[in-house]
Amino acid sequence: EWHLNTFSTKEALLDAVRNLPYKGGNTLTGYALTYILKHSFKPEAGARPGVPKIGILVTDGKSQDDVIPPAKSLRDAGIELFAIGVKNADLNELKEIASDPDE
């Protein structure tokens, strides 16, 4: 929903999270994961060298596309993924997306 450099304070970021709208509609989680791999976690989007890269996915329902390859690509790129399900999220799919909690 926004780049890493959009907010300069913790309060502004938390306010944005609180006001994140629920959009509904199609669930193309694989596409979303591919998008953040290509466009986020880049210096021009606010990524900084030496700072851990963490992605937080909030999704509902089961994705209508494949999530496994893009999630693996993100993890292989050193990005730690958290997957949060709301409404009718698919628990098995969330587990496929998220980084191993033991890491």
N, C-alpha and C positions, 0 to 999 in steps of 0.2 A: 503494500500500500504506500510505502514511502522509502526514500533512500536513507542510508545510515547517517547522513549529515543534515537531515531536514531539521532536527531539533537540537538545540544547544544546551538544554537543561533537562534534568531528570523529571522535573515537574511537567514540562511541556510534552515530553514523551509519554508519561503516564496519562496525561489528559487526552492525548491522541488515541491511546489504547482504549481508554474508557469510552471514547466517543466513536470508536470504529463501527461503521454501520454494518448491519447484516444485510447482505445483498441477495442471498438466495439464488435460484436459477441453476444453471449447469454447474457441475462439479468436475473441473478439469485440473485436478491436482498435479498430475504429471506435467502438464503444460506450465503450471505455476512454478513448479520446481525447476524446470528447464529455464524459465524466464529469469529466476533469481540467480541461477548459475551463470547466465550470460550477461546480466545487467547489474546485479548487486555484487557486493563484496569486491568491488573495483575501487581504486583510489578516487576516481571521479564521482563515485557514489558514496564516498565517505569511509571506505575501508582504510585502515592504517596498518603499516607493517608492524609486526610483533604483537598485535592485539588479536586475541582469539576471535574466530569467525563463527558466529552462532546464528542459526536460522530457526525461527519459530513459526510453525505452520498451524493455523487455526482453520479447521475444515468441518463441514457437515456432510453426512451421507458418504456413500461410496463413490470413488472417482470413476468417471466415465472413460478414462484413459489409463494407460499403464504408468504406475508410480515407481516401480522398482528400479528401472535403469536410471532415471534422473536422480532419485534419492541416492543411489550408489555413487553416481558421478559427483554429487555434492560432498558426500562423505569422503570419497577418494581425493577430493580437492582440499580436504582438511577442514571442512565446515561441519560443525556439530549441529545436529538437527533435533529439535523438540517438536513433537506432533501432538496437538491438542484437539480433541474431538468435541463438537457440540451437536446438539440435536440428535440426529441418527447416524453419527459417525461410525465407521467400520473399524472396530478395535484391531482386527488382524492387519488391516491396511495401515493403521497408525503405527503398529509395531514394525511393519516393513519399512516405513519411512524413517522413523526415529533412529538416532544413533543408539548404540548399545549402552544401556544405563551403567554397565560395569566399566566403561571406558573413562 
